[in-house]
Amino acid sequence: MTRHIKRGGRIWIRIFPDKPISEKPAEVRMGNGKGNPEYYVAEIQPGKMLYEMDGVDEVLAREAFRLAAAKLPIQTAFVTRMIGS
């Protein structure tokens, strides 16, 4: 998204990966407690806002979000905010 808007506006990531996922190493016997945290994920509920953008026109923002949404394994929708209406 940043490349598509040519660094013209600001982008906020509204989610944070705060849930640890643990895995046991390869070829380890069963038992002996839980494995170590390997990576972190962000659980996303329906209706959650993922990204926020400011400082660019709507056409450019829609195209940037369309390109980013193609890489996500979930359905996304573009939402606009009207300020001072």
C-alpha positions in Angstrom: 0.0 0.0 0.0 2.8 2.4 0.9 4.4 2.0 -2.5 1.1 2.5 -4.4 0.3 5.8 -2.7 4.0 6.9 -3.3 4.4 7.8 0.4 1.8 10.6 -0.1 -0.4 9.9 2.9 -0.3 8.2 6.3 -1.3 4.5 6.9 -2.2 3.2 10.3 -2.3 -0.6 11.1 -5.2 -1.0 13.4 -4.5 -4.7 14.5 -1.6 -6.1 16.5 -0.5 -9.7 16.7 -0.7 -10.4 20.4 -1.7 -14.1 20.6 1.3 -16.5 20.8 1.2 -19.7 18.8 3.4 -22.5 20.4 4.9 -25.4 18.5 7.1 -28.3 19.6 10.4 -28.8 17.7 10.6 -31.5 15.0 11.3 -35.1 16.1 10.5 -34.5 19.8 8.7 -37.1 21.9 5.1 -36.5 23.0 4.6 -34.9 26.4 7.1 -32.9 28.4 4.9 -29.8 28.6 3.8 -27.2 26.1 6.1 -26.1 23.3 7.8 -22.7 23.0 6.0 -19.7 21.3 7.0 -19.7 17.7 5.1 -16.8 16.2 2.3 -14.4 17.1 -1.1 -13.9 15.3 -3.9 -11.3 15.4 -7.4 -12.7 15.8 -9.7 -10.8 13.5 -13.5 -10.7 14.2 -16.0 -9.7 11.5 -16.3 -5.9 11.2 -12.8 -5.2 12.6 -11.0 -2.3 10.8 -7.5 -3.5 9.7 -6.0 -0.4 8.1 -6.7 3.3 8.1 -5.4 5.8 5.6 -5.3 9.6 5.5 -3.9 12.3 3.1 -4.7 10.7 -0.2 -7.7 10.9 -2.5 -10.3 8.2 -2.4 -9.6 6.7 -5.8 -5.9 6.1 -5.0 -6.8 4.8 -1.5 -9.4 2.3 -3.0 -6.8 1.0 -5.5 -4.2 0.6 -2.7 -6.6 -1.3 -0.5 -7.8 -3.4 -3.4 -4.2 -4.5 -4.0 -3.6 -5.2 -0.3 -6.9 -7.1 0.1 -5.9 -9.5 -2.7 -3.1 -10.8 -0.5 -5.4 -11.4 2.6 -7.2 -14.7 3.1 -10.4 -12.9 4.2 -13.1 -10.9 2.6 -12.6 -7.1 3.0 -14.7 -4.0 2.4 -13.6 -0.4 1.9 -15.2 2.0 4.4 -15.1 5.8 4.2 -15.5 8.3 7.1 -17.3 11.6 6.5 -15.9 14.3 8.7 -17.9 17.5 9.4 -21.0 16.4 7.5 
